[in-house]
Amino acid sequence: MKRREFLQAASTVPLLPLASLPFAKAAHAAPFRRVRPSDPAWPTEAEWEALNADVVGNLIKVESPLVACAAAPASAGCAELFKELKNPYYIGDHVALTQTTGWIDAWTNAPSVYAVAAHRTADVVAAVNFAREHNLRLVVKGGGHSYFGASNAADSLLVWTRPMQQVALHDAFVPSGCAASAAQPAVSVGAGSIWLRTYNAVTTRGGRYVQGGGCATVGVAGLVQGGGFGSFSKNFGTGAASLLEAEVVTADGTARIVNACTNPDLFWAIKGAGNSFGVITRLTLRTHDLPDFFGGAALTIQAASDAAFRRLIGRFVGFYAESLFNPYWGEQAAFLPNNTLGIAMVFQGLDQAEAERTWRPFLDWVSASPSDYSFVSWPSFLALRARHFWDPALLTAVPGIALPDDRPGAPKSNVFWSGNLHETGWFLDNYESAWMPARHLKPDQQPHLADALFAASRHWRTAFHFNKGLAGGTAEAIASARDTCMNPDVLDAFALAISANGDAPAFPGVPGHEPDLAGGRARANLVHQAMAEMRKLAPNAGCYVSEAGYFDENWQDQYWGPNYPRLLAIKQKYDPDGLFVVHHGVGSEAWSADGFVRSG
């Protein structure tokens, strides 16, 4: 089915009828519809006031500044808004906004009608009970980074966990109901905390490491629920595999403690299946000893011809397999249509001299052919004492590494990686990914891998995210991920291949800021063609649920593989009426694209 045909069909026909899946006996006999503001059953003002009392005055009537901007597109306020949409802290602190403004032909930021700014578990319980009792569409937002738009929906009630930012370290945490012998160092984090603040507490001040996301402004809860890759996952594993315990408010309004000893089925499901099972209010993650150093390596190489670029790709693939395919190295290499190779990688456990020595054979090979290759940006290496890698004071002192929250009065600790600026507030054209099996790094397979990369790069920028694949990692990292619900393909993947494109923040109806539909669709097709080249090499590869295609057709198998039937059974147990519905989430095949109508 063609992409546009699929989009048109998706509004009326579920991707996969629930009756065709295991555990389908709970399906309703007739269509079931959630209530919208125009319906007679929508809660009265008195009922909303009662909810506000239950949540201690933390009910918000949501108004999107994007809608107001559409009414006055030439105003100074509108210009300032689109400037601030490049500040992830501004976006995160606004109840109506999301870190991605939309996805062409898929979704556009749409605010909820009301939101509960949850400060306590009791606030979440009250919101969940209210939504269930009044048959409302319920949405959950923490960091707001969902590419699929899972953290916003029109005509809905939003549970906004941003205020829940507590961080507490433990020397010997024992999960509830488990034996004391299970005690280990850990950190408990509120669902609204972002990774920079968490790293600052755990690493800068606490001298420990917790496996989290590479993007510093991503929410802790959302990343862990999606699986949770960070820059150093090959050594420390995934965020989901690091989870020791969580508090989850399920659809019946019960706040449940979940871990390996208490509610273990729900515990397994939240480790990689997204936010389809309830609202997480608190997470406890294991922490690790710090290595001596964290660091980075960056360089950009331009090839003088297509033939030279193909040779460069081949040499880099071989170099990666020989020298970087190990727990020390993570992050990205990008292959561009203009015959450019861009490297932005990180390392752990090595000092700067060791990192430079690792790269010397490859750099010497490049330098030996000056007529074929030139450095657009010279190789740079930087190693920091690991304790200071997320220290805001240090990050802002080193030019080009981090950017500040530039709002007046903003805390000086509000910083973010400059490399994430391009995706802040962006409007996506397309985003596709695939796990790349490690067998393609074998010497006799490397030419085929290089050919696929070169072919993909002819269409659009294609990147390997080496840390988003556990092959080459430690035995402990691989073993711990085996006990999550992620697609097992990740265990044997050396990288996640990604091709994507996003434009500046955009919103329909705002002249000067409207999405470029024609150009965006053309770019989306180029992204799709690039990933098609990679899938020729790995035709049955799964992909990462947090960085996948909105229009993926076989998403159940791609995201979770053989784990999907078990996930669906757990979904029916804890949320039989589908209170928690997100695009391509567990059980969502039974619902309309907007999440309001459940089929018979």
C-alpha positions as CSV (number, residue, x, y, z in Angstrom):
1,M,0.0,0.0,0.0
2,K,1.3,3.5,-0.9
3,R,2.0,5.9,2.0
4,R,-0.8,8.3,1.1
5,E,-3.3,5.5,0.5
6,F,-2.4,4.1,3.9
7,L,-3.0,7.5,5.5
8,Q,-6.4,7.8,3.9
9,A,-7.4,4.3,5.0
10,A,-6.1,4.8,8.5
11,S,-8.9,7.2,9.5
12,T,-11.6,4.6,8.9
13,V,-10.0,1.1,9.0
14,P,-7.9,-0.2,11.9
15,L,-4.5,-1.4,10.8
16,L,-5.1,-4.9,12.2
17,P,-8.5,-6.0,13.4
18,L,-8.4,-6.9,17.1
19,A,-10.3,-10.1,16.4
20,S,-7.3,-11.3,14.3
21,L,-5.0,-11.1,17.3
22,P,-4.7,-13.3,20.4
23,F,-6.6,-12.3,23.5
24,A,-9.3,-10.5,21.4
25,K,-12.3,-11.8,23.4
26,A,-12.6,-8.5,25.3
27,A,-13.5,-6.6,22.0
28,H,-16.7,-4.6,22.2
29,A,-19.7,-5.9,20.2
30,A,-20.5,-2.4,18.9
31,P,-18.4,0.8,18.3
32,F,-17.6,2.6,21.5
33,R,-17.0,6.4,21.4
34,R,-15.3,8.7,23.8
35,V,-16.9,12.0,24.7
36,R,-16.0,15.3,23.1
37,P,-16.8,18.8,24.3
38,S,-19.7,19.1,21.8
39,D,-21.4,16.0,23.3
40,P,-24.2,16.2,25.9
41,A,-22.3,13.9,28.2
42,W,-19.3,16.2,28.4
43,P,-18.7,17.0,32.1
44,T,-20.4,20.1,33.4
45,E,-18.6,23.1,34.8
46,A,-19.5,21.9,38.3
47,E,-17.9,18.5,37.6
48,W,-14.7,20.2,36.4
49,E,-14.7,22.4,39.5
50,A,-15.0,19.2,41.6
51,L,-11.9,17.7,39.8
52,N,-10.1,21.0,40.4
53,A,-10.8,20.7,44.1
54,D,-9.6,17.0,44.1
55,V,-6.2,18.1,42.6
56,V,-5.8,21.0,45.0
57,G,-6.4,23.7,42.4
58,N,-4.0,22.2,39.7
59,L,-6.6,21.9,36.9
60,I,-5.6,24.1,34.0
61,K,-7.9,25.3,31.2
62,V,-5.5,24.8,28.3
63,E,-4.9,27.5,25.7
64,S,-2.3,27.0,23.0
65,P,-0.2,30.0,22.1
66,L,-0.1,28.6,18.6
67,V,-3.8,29.1,18.1
68,A,-3.5,32.6,19.4
69,C,-0.6,33.2,17.0
70,A,-2.8,32.1,14.1
71,A,-5.2,34.9,15.0
72,A,-2.4,37.5,14.9
73,P,0.4,36.1,12.7
74,A,2.1,39.4,12.2
75,S,2.3,40.4,15.9
76,A,5.5,40.7,17.9
77,G,4.1,38.1,20.3
78,C,3.9,35.6,17.4
79,A,7.4,36.3,16.3
80,E,8.6,35.8,19.9
81,L,6.7,32.5,20.2
82,F,8.4,31.0,17.2
83,K,11.7,32.1,18.5
84,E,11.0,30.4,21.8
85,L,10.0,27.2,20.0
86,K,13.7,26.6,19.6
87,N,14.1,26.6,23.4
88,P,13.3,23.1,24.7
89,Y,12.8,24.5,28.3
90,Y,10.2,27.0,27.1
91,I,8.3,24.2,25.3
92,G,8.6,21.8,28.3
93,D,7.3,24.4,30.7
94,H,4.2,25.2,28.6
95,V,1.3,22.8,29.1
96,A,0.0,23.1,25.6
97,L,3.2,22.6,23.6
98,T,5.2,19.6,22.4
99,Q,8.9,19.3,21.5
100,T,7.9,18.4,17.9
101,T,5.2,20.7,16.4
102,G,3.9,18.0,14.0
103,W,4.5,15.5,11.3
104,I,3.4,16.1,7.7
105,D,0.2,14.3,6.8
106,A,0.1,12.7,10.2
107,W,-0.5,15.1,13.1
108,T,-0.2,18.7,14.3
109,N,0.1,20.0,17.8
110,A,-3.4,20.0,19.3
111,P,-3.9,21.1,22.9
112,S,-6.1,19.3,25.4
113,V,-9.2,21.0,26.8
114,Y,-8.1,20.6,30.4
115,A,-4.9,19.5,32.0
116,V,-4.1,18.3,35.5
117,A,-0.6,19.6,36.6
118,A,0.2,16.6,38.7
119,H,2.3,17.3,41.8
120,R,1.3,14.1,43.7
121,T,0.2,10.6,42.9
122,A,-3.2,11.5,44.2
123,D,-3.5,14.1,41.4
124,V,-2.9,11.4,38.8
125,V,-5.4,9.1,40.5
126,A,-8.0,11.8,40.5
127,A,-7.4,12.6,36.8
128,V,-7.5,8.9,35.7
129,N,-10.7,8.3,37.7
130,F,-12.3,11.4,36.2
131,A,-11.4,10.4,32.6
132,R,-12.7,6.8,33.1
133,E,-15.9,7.8,34.8
134,H,-16.7,10.5,32.2
135,N,-15.5,8.5,29.2
136,L,-12.9,11.1,28.2
137,R,-9.9,10.8,25.9
138,L,-6.9,10.8,28.3
139,V,-3.3,11.9,27.3
140,V,-0.1,11.9,29.3
141,K,2.8,14.3,28.9
142,G,6.1,14.5,30.8
143,G,8.9,15.7,28.5
144,G,6.7,16.0,25.5
145,H,9.2,14.5,23.1
146,S,7.0,12.0,21.3
147,Y,7.5,12.1,17.6
148,F,4.1,10.4,17.1
149,G,2.3,13.2,19.0
150,A,1.4,10.8,21.9
151,S,1.6,13.7,24.4
152,N,-1.1,15.8,22.9
153,A,-4.7,15.3,21.5
154,A,-7.6,17.6,20.8
155,D,-10.7,17.3,23.0
156,S,-8.8,15.4,25.7
157,L,-7.9,15.6,29.4
158,L,-4.1,15.8,29.9
159,V,-2.2,14.4,32.8
160,W,0.9,16.6,32.9
161,T,3.6,15.2,35.1
162,R,6.1,18.0,34.6
163,P,5.8,19.2,38.3
164,M,7.0,15.7,39.5
165,Q,10.7,16.4,39.5
166,Q,12.0,14.8,42.7
167,V,15.4,13.0,42.6
168,A,16.6,10.9,45.5
169,L,19.7,8.7,45.6
170,H,19.8,5.4,47.5
171,D,22.9,3.5,48.6
172,A,21.1,0.2,48.9
173,F,17.6,0.1,47.4
174,V,15.4,-3.0,47.8
175,P,12.4,-3.2,45.5
176,S,9.1,-3.8,47.4
177,G,8.4,-7.4,48.1
178,C,11.9,-8.5,47.1
179,A,14.6,-10.1,49.3
180,A,17.1,-7.8,51.0
181,S,19.8,-9.4,49.0
182,A,18.5,-7.5,46.0
183,A,19.8,-4.2,47.5
184,Q,21.8,-2.1,45.2
185,P,22.7,1.6,44.5
186,A,19.8,3.4,42.8
187,V,18.0,6.6,42.1
188,S,14.3,7.4,42.4
189,V,13.1,10.0,39.9
190,G,9.7,11.8,39.6
191,A,8.0,11.2,36.3
192,G,8.4,14.8,35.2
193,S,12.1,15.0,35.6
194,I,14.3,15.4,32.5
195,W,17.7,13.8,32.0
196,L,19.9,16.8,32.4
197,R,18.5,17.5,35.9
198,T,18.7,13.8,36.7
199,Y,22.3,13.5,35.5
200,N,23.3,16.6,37.4
201,A,21.9,15.2,40.6
202,V,23.2,11.6,40.1
203,T,26.6,12.3,38.4
204,T,27.7,15.9,39.1
205,R,26.6,15.9,42.7
206,G,26.3,12.2,43.5
207,G,29.3,10.8,41.7
208,R,27.3,7.9,40.2
209,Y,26.0,7.1,36.7
210,V,22.4,6.3,35.7
211,Q,21.6,5.1,32.1
212,G,19.5,7.7,30.5
213,G,19.0,9.5,27.2
214,G,21.5,11.4,25.1
215,C,19.2,14.4,24.6
216,A,19.3,16.2,27.9
217,T,15.7,17.5,27.8
218,V,14.0,14.2,27.2
219,G,11.7,13.1,30.0
220,V,13.0,10.2,32.2
221,A,9.7,8.3,32.3
222,G,9.0,8.5,28.5
223,L,12.5,7.4,27.6
224,V,12.4,4.4,29.9
225,Q,9.0,3.3,28.7
226,G,10.2,3.4,25.1
227,G,13.3,1.3,25.8
228,G,15.7,4.0,26.6
229,F,19.0,4.3,24.7
230,G,21.7,6.7,25.8
231,S,25.2,7.5,24.6
232,F,26.8,4.8,26.6
233,S,24.2,2.0,26.2
234,K,26.7,-0.5,24.9
235,N,28.4,-0.5,28.3
236,F,25.6,0.3,30.7
237,G,22.6,-1.1,28.9
238,T,19.2,0.5,28.3
239,G,17.1,2.7,30.5
240,A,14.3,0.1,30.5
241,A,16.8,-2.6,31.6
242,S,18.0,-0.4,34.4
243,L,14.5,0.0,35.9
244,L,14.2,-1.6,39.4
245,E,10.8,-0.4,40.4
246,A,8.0,2.1,39.4
247,E,4.8,3.4,40.7
248,V,2.1,3.2,38.0
249,V,-1.5,4.5,38.1
250,T,-3.5,2.0,36.1
251,A,-6.8,2.6,34.4
252,D,-8.9,1.5,37.4
253,G,-7.3,4.4,39.4
254,T,-5.0,2.2,41.5
255,A,-1.5,3.3,42.2
256,R,0.5,0.1,41.9
257,I,4.1,-0.7,42.8
258,V,5.6,-2.7,40.0
259,N,9.0,-4.6,40.1
260,A,10.3,-8.0,39.5
261,C,8.6,-9.3,42.7
262,T,5.4,-7.3,42.7
263,N,3.1,-7.1,39.6
264,P,6.0,-8.5,37.5
265,D,3.9,-8.7,34.3
266,L,3.1,-5.0,34.3
267,F,6.8,-4.3,35.3
268,W,7.9,-6.2,32.2
269,A,5.4,-4.4,29.9
270,I,6.5,-0.8,30.9
271,K,10.1,-1.7,30.1
272,G,9.9,-0.8,26.4
273,A,6.2,-0.8,25.3
274,G,5.6,2.9,25.6
275,N,2.9,4.6,27.7
276,S,0.0,2.2,26.9
277,F,-0.4,0.7,30.4
278,G,-0.9,3.6,32.8
279,V,0.7,6.8,34.2
280,I,4.1,6.4,35.7
281,T,4.6,8.7,38.7
282,R,7.9,7.5,40.0
283,L,10.8,5.4,38.7
284,T,13.7,3.8,40.5
285,L,16.8,3.0,38.3
286,R,20.0,1.3,39.2
287,T,23.1,3.4,39.2
288,H,26.7,2.5,38.3
289,D,30.2,3.4,39.2
290,L,31.6,6.2,37.1
291,P,34.4,5.5,34.7
292,D,37.3,7.9,34.9
293,F,36.4,9.8,31.7
294,F,33.5,10.5,29.4
295,G,34.4,12.2,26.1
296,G,33.6,13.0,22.5
297,A,35.2,12.8,19.0
298,A,34.0,14.9,16.1
299,L,35.1,15.4,12.5
300,T,33.7,15.9,9.0
301,I,35.2,14.6,5.8
302,Q,34.4,15.6,2.3
303,A,35.1,13.2,-0.6
304,A,35.9,14.7,-4.0
305,S,33.9,12.2,-6.0
306,D,31.2,9.5,-5.7
307,A,33.9,6.8,-6.2
308,A,36.0,8.3,-3.4
309,F,33.0,8.5,-1.1
310,R,32.2,4.9,-1.7
311,R,35.8,4.0,-0.8
312,L,35.6,6.2,2.3
313,I,32.4,4.5,3.5
314,G,34.0,1.1,3.0
315,R,37.1,2.1,5.0
316,F,35.0,3.6,7.8
317,V,32.9,0.4,8.0
318,G,36.0,-1.6,8.4
319,F,37.5,0.8,10.9
320,Y,34.4,0.7,13.0
321,A,34.3,-3.1,13.0
322,E,38.0,-3.3,13.9
323,S,38.3,-0.5,16.5
324,L,34.9,1.0,17.6
325,F,32.7,-2.0,17.8
326,N,33.0,-2.4,21.6
327,P,31.5,-0.9,24.9
328,Y,33.7,2.2,24.8
329,W,32.1,3.9,21.8
330,G,28.7,5.3,21.0
331,E,26.6,7.8,19.0
332,Q,26.6,8.6,15.4
333,A,28.1,8.6,11.9
334,A,26.2,10.2,9.1
335,F,26.5,9.7,5.3
336,L,25.2,12.6,3.2
337,P,24.3,13.0,-0.5
338,N,27.0,15.6,-1.0
339,N,29.6,12.9,-0.3
340,T,30.2,14.0,3.3
341,L,30.9,11.8,6.2
342,G,30.0,13.4,9.6
343,I,31.2,11.8,12.8
344,A,29.9,12.8,16.2
345,M,30.8,10.0,18.6
346,V,31.3,9.7,22.4
347,F,33.5,7.4,24.5
348,Q,33.7,6.2,28.0
349,G,36.5,4.6,30.0
350,L,39.2,6.1,27.8
351,D,41.3,9.2,28.3
352,Q,41.8,11.7,25.5
353,A,45.1,10.2,24.3
354,E,43.7,6.7,24.1
355,A,40.7,8.0,22.1
356,E,43.1,9.8,19.7
357,R,45.2,6.7,19.3
358,T,42.1,4.7,18.4
359,W,41.3,7.0,15.5
360,R,44.9,7.4,14.2
361,P,44.8,4.6,11.6
362,F,41.6,5.9,10.0
363,L,42.8,9.5,10.0
364,D,46.1,8.5,8.5
365,W,44.3,6.7,5.7
366,V,42.2,9.8,5.0
367,S,45.2,12.1,5.1
368,A,47.1,9.9,2.7
369,S,44.8,10.8,-0.2
370,P,44.5,14.6,-0.2
371,S,43.2,14.7,-3.7
372,D,40.2,12.6,-2.7
373,Y,39.5,13.8,0.8
374,S,39.5,17.0,2.8
375,F,38.5,17.8,6.4
376,V,35.6,20.1,6.5
377,S,36.0,20.2,10.2
378,W,39.3,18.9,11.7
379,P,39.2,16.0,14.1
380,S,38.6,17.1,17.6
381,F,38.8,15.1,20.8
382,L,37.8,16.1,24.3
383,A,37.7,14.0,27.4
384,L,36.3,15.2,30.7
385,R,36.3,13.7,34.2
386,A,33.1,11.7,34.1
387,R,31.7,13.5,37.0
388,H,31.6,16.8,35.1
389,F,30.2,15.5,31.8
390,W,26.7,17.0,32.6
391,D,27.9,19.8,34.9
392,P,26.0,22.8,33.5
393,A,28.7,25.3,34.8
394,L,31.3,23.4,32.8
395,L,29.2,22.8,29.7
396,T,28.4,26.5,29.3
397,A,32.1,27.4,29.7
398,V,33.2,25.3,26.7
399,P,32.2,27.1,23.5
400,G,29.9,25.3,21.1
401,I,28.9,22.3,23.4
402,A,25.8,23.6,25.1
403,L,23.2,26.3,24.8
404,P,21.4,28.1,27.7
405,D,17.7,28.6,28.4
406,D,17.7,32.2,27.4
407,R,14.5,33.3,29.1
408,P,14.9,36.1,31.7
409,G,15.4,34.6,35.1
410,A,15.9,31.0,33.9
411,P,18.0,28.8,36.1
412,K,21.7,28.7,35.0
413,S,21.4,24.9,35.1
414,N,18.9,25.0,32.2
415,V,21.3,24.0,29.4
416,F,21.0,21.6,26.4
417,W,23.4,20.1,23.9
418,S,23.8,22.4,20.9
419,G,23.6,19.4,18.6
420,N,20.0,19.0,19.6
421,L,19.0,22.5,18.5
422,H,17.9,21.4,15.0
423,E,15.2,19.0,16.4
424,T,13.8,21.4,19.0
425,G,10.3,22.4,17.9
426,W,10.8,20.9,14.5
427,F,8.0,19.9,12.1
428,L,8.8,16.4,10.8
429,D,8.7,15.4,7.1
430,N,9.6,11.8,7.8
431,Y,11.5,9.6,10.3
432,E,12.4,6.0,9.7
433,S,14.7,3.5,11.4
434,A,15.9,-0.1,11.3
435,W,18.1,-2.3,13.5
436,M,21.2,-3.3,11.6
437,P,22.3,-6.9,12.3
438,A,25.9,-7.3,13.5
439,R,26.6,-10.0,10.9
440,H,27.0,-7.2,8.3
441,L,30.2,-6.2,10.1
442,K,31.9,-9.5,9.1
443,P,34.7,-8.9,6.6
444,D,33.0,-10.7,3.8
445,Q,29.8,-8.7,4.4
446,Q,31.3,-5.2,4.8
447,P,31.3,-4.4,1.1
448,H,27.5,-5.1,1.0
449,L,27.0,-2.8,4.0
450,A,29.1,-0.1,2.4
451,D,27.1,-0.4,-0.9
452,A,23.8,-0.1,1.0
453,L,25.0,3.0,2.8
454,F,26.3,4.6,-0.4
455,A,23.0,3.9,-2.2
456,A,21.0,5.3,0.8
457,S,23.1,8.4,0.9
458,R,22.2,9.1,-2.7
459,H,18.6,9.8,-1.6
460,W,19.0,11.4,1.8
461,R,21.2,11.7,4.9
462,T,21.4,8.3,6.5
463,A,23.0,7.8,9.9
464,F,24.1,4.9,12.1
465,H,23.4,5.4,15.8
466,F,25.9,2.9,17.2
467,N,24.7,3.2,20.8
468,K,21.2,2.2,19.8
469,G,22.1,-1.4,19.2
470,L,23.6,-3.7,21.9
471,A,25.8,-6.0,19.7
472,G,29.4,-5.3,20.7
473,G,28.3,-4.3,24.2
474,T,29.0,-5.9,27.5
475,A,27.5,-9.3,28.3
476,E,25.7,-7.6,31.2
477,A,24.1,-4.9,29.0
478,I,22.8,-7.5,26.5
479,A,21.5,-9.9,29.3
480,S,19.6,-7.1,31.1
481,A,18.0,-6.0,27.8
482,R,16.8,-9.5,27.2
483,D,14.5,-9.1,30.2
484,T,12.6,-6.2,28.6
485,C,9.8,-6.3,26.0
486,M,11.7,-4.6,23.3
487,N,12.1,-6.3,19.9
488,P,14.9,-8.9,20.4
489,D,16.5,-7.6,17.2
490,V,18.1,-5.0,19.3
491,L,20.3,-7.6,21.0
492,D,22.1,-8.5,17.8
493,A,22.1,-5.0,16.2
494,F,25.3,-3.1,16.0
495,A,23.4,0.2,15.3
496,L,20.1,1.7,14.5
497,A,20.0,3.1,11.0
498,I,18.0,6.3,10.8
499,S,17.0,8.6,8.0
500,A,14.8,11.6,8.8
501,N,14.1,15.2,8.1
502,G,12.4,18.0,10.0
503,D,11.8,21.6,9.1
504,A,11.6,24.7,11.3
505,P,8.7,24.9,13.8
506,A,5.5,25.2,11.9
507,F,1.7,25.5,12.4
508,P,-1.1,25.5,9.9
509,G,-2.9,28.9,9.5
510,V,0.1,31.0,10.5
511,P,1.4,32.8,7.4
512,G,5.2,32.6,7.4
513,H,5.2,29.6,9.6
514,E,3.0,27.1,7.8
515,P,4.3,23.7,7.0
516,D,5.9,23.3,3.5
517,L,3.6,20.5,2.4
518,A,4.8,20.0,-1.1
519,G,8.5,20.2,-0.2
520,G,7.9,18.1,2.9
521,R,6.2,15.3,1.0
522,A,9.1,15.3,-1.5
523,R,11.6,15.1,1.3
524,A,9.6,12.4,3.1
525,N,9.8,10.3,-0.1
526,L,13.5,10.7,-0.2
527,V,13.9,9.6,3.4
528,H,11.7,6.6,2.6
529,Q,13.9,5.7,-0.4
530,A,17.0,6.0,1.6
531,M,15.7,3.6,4.3
532,A,14.5,1.2,1.5
533,E,18.1,0.8,0.5
534,M,19.0,-0.2,4.1
535,R,16.0,-2.6,4.3
536,K,17.2,-4.4,1.2
537,L,20.2,-5.4,3.3
538,A,18.0,-6.2,6.4
539,P,14.5,-6.8,5.0
540,N,13.0,-8.1,8.2
541,A,14.7,-5.8,10.6
542,G,12.6,-4.3,13.5
543,C,12.9,-0.7,14.6
544,Y,12.9,1.4,17.7
545,V,9.4,2.4,18.9
546,S,10.6,5.9,20.0
547,E,12.2,6.6,16.6
548,A,10.1,4.9,14.0
549,G,7.9,5.7,11.0
550,Y,4.5,7.1,11.7
551,F,3.1,5.1,8.8
552,D,4.8,1.8,9.5
553,E,2.3,-0.9,8.5
554,N,3.7,-3.9,10.4
555,W,4.4,-2.0,13.5
556,Q,3.4,-4.6,16.1
557,D,6.1,-7.0,14.8
558,Q,8.6,-4.2,14.0
559,Y,8.5,-2.7,17.5
560,W,8.1,-5.7,19.7
561,G,8.5,-8.9,17.5
562,P,7.4,-12.1,19.3
563,N,6.7,-10.1,22.5
564,Y,3.5,-8.5,21.1
565,P,1.0,-11.2,22.0
566,R,2.1,-11.2,25.6
567,L,2.0,-7.4,25.7
568,L,-1.5,-7.4,24.3
569,A,-2.6,-9.9,27.0
570,I,-1.2,-7.6,29.7
571,K,-2.9,-4.6,28.1
572,Q,-6.3,-6.4,28.3
573,K,-5.7,-7.3,32.0
574,Y,-4.8,-3.8,33.2
575,D,-6.6,-1.6,30.6
576,P,-9.5,-3.6,29.1
577,D,-11.4,-0.5,28.0
578,G,-8.5,1.3,26.3
579,L,-8.2,4.4,28.5
580,F,-4.5,4.7,27.4
581,V,-4.5,4.8,23.6
582,V,-1.6,6.2,21.6
583,H,-0.7,5.9,18.0
584,H,0.8,2.5,17.3
585,G,0.7,1.6,21.0
586,V,-0.2,-1.8,22.3
587,G,-3.9,-2.4,21.6
588,S,-4.3,0.7,19.4
589,E,-5.3,-1.4,16.4
590,A,-8.8,-1.6,17.9
591,W,-9.2,2.2,17.8
592,S,-9.7,4.9,15.2
593,A,-6.7,7.1,14.3
594,D,-7.8,9.9,16.7
595,G,-8.3,7.5,19.6
596,F,-12.0,8.2,20.1
597,V,-13.8,5.3,18.5
598,R,-13.3,1.6,19.3
599,S,-14.5,-0.8,16.7
600,G,-16.9,-3.7,17.4
